[in-house]
């Protein structure tokens, strides 16, 4: 199945894109919380053995576009919503200055 031009630019396929949407929606709907990778897998009811690698790519891409952020707490990475994006294009809804990528 073909991928969109934006997926091509981001280096993701349809499976990763679908996971990005799920992760983004989870974090967006819980803006006051941060989740570890294990907690994201659990909340999305994903089997770690099947989805861990794809989820890693999805999270890395969401961080790169500025949609989510990461913080290490007690040697565990936690991920939280950062800013709104359009899920169909992964473009920022509002450009912010000085976003580290």
DAPEFEN-V165166 format. One record per residue. PHI is phi in radians with two decimals (999 if undefined). OMEGA is omega in whole degrees, 0 to 359 (none if undefined). Layout:
phi->{PHI & PHI}
omega->{OMEGA & OMEGA}
This chain:
phi->{999 & -1.14 & -1.93 & -1.31 & -1.06 & -1.13 & -1.07 & -1.01 & -1.12 & -1.46 & 1.31 & -2.19 & -1.84 & -1.11 & -1.13 & -1.16 & -1.02 & -1.09 & -1.17 & -1.03 & -1.07 & -1.11 & -1.13 & -1.03 & -1.12 & -1.08 & -1.23 & -1.13 & -1.40 & -2.28 & -1.08 & -1.59 & -2.28 & -2.18 & -2.16 & -1.37 & -1.03 & -1.09 & -1.21 & -1.13 & -1.00 & -1.14 & -1.13 & -1.57 & 0.96 & -1.85 & -1.34 & -0.95 & -1.08 & -1.59 & -1.86 & -0.99 & -1.14 & -1.12 & -1.14 & -1.04 & -1.15 & -1.07 & -1.15 & -1.04 & -1.21 & -1.08 & -1.16 & -1.08 & -1.50 & 1.55 & -1.37 & -2.30 & -2.30 & -2.21 & -2.51 & -1.54 & -2.24 & 0.89 & 1.15 & -2.18 & -1.38 & -2.04 & -2.06 & -2.46 & -1.06 & -2.05 & -2.76 & -1.28 & -2.31 & -1.49 & -1.21 & -1.43 & -2.15 & 1.07 & -1.55 & -1.11 & -1.24 & -2.39 & -1.19 & -2.03 & -1.40 & 1.04 & -1.51 & -1.34 & -1.97}
omega->{180 & 175 & 179 & 177 & 180 & 176 & 177 & 180 & 180 & 181 & 181 & 175 & 183 & 180 & 179 & 179 & 179 & 178 & 177 & 179 & 181 & 180 & 180 & 181 & 177 & 183 & 179 & 182 & 178 & 186 & 181 & 181 & 173 & 186 & 171 & 178 & 179 & 179 & 176 & 178 & 181 & 181 & 180 & 180 & 180 & 178 & 183 & 182 & 182 & 191 & 186 & 181 & 180 & 179 & 176 & 178 & 180 & 181 & 178 & 181 & 177 & 176 & 182 & 180 & 175 & 182 & 180 & 177 & 182 & 174 & 178 & 180 & 180 & 178 & 177 & 176 & 176 & 184 & 182 & 175 & 178 & 180 & 185 & 175 & 173 & 184 & 180 & 180 & 185 & 174 & 179 & 176 & 180 & 179 & 176 & 180 & 174 & 176 & 178 & 178 & none}
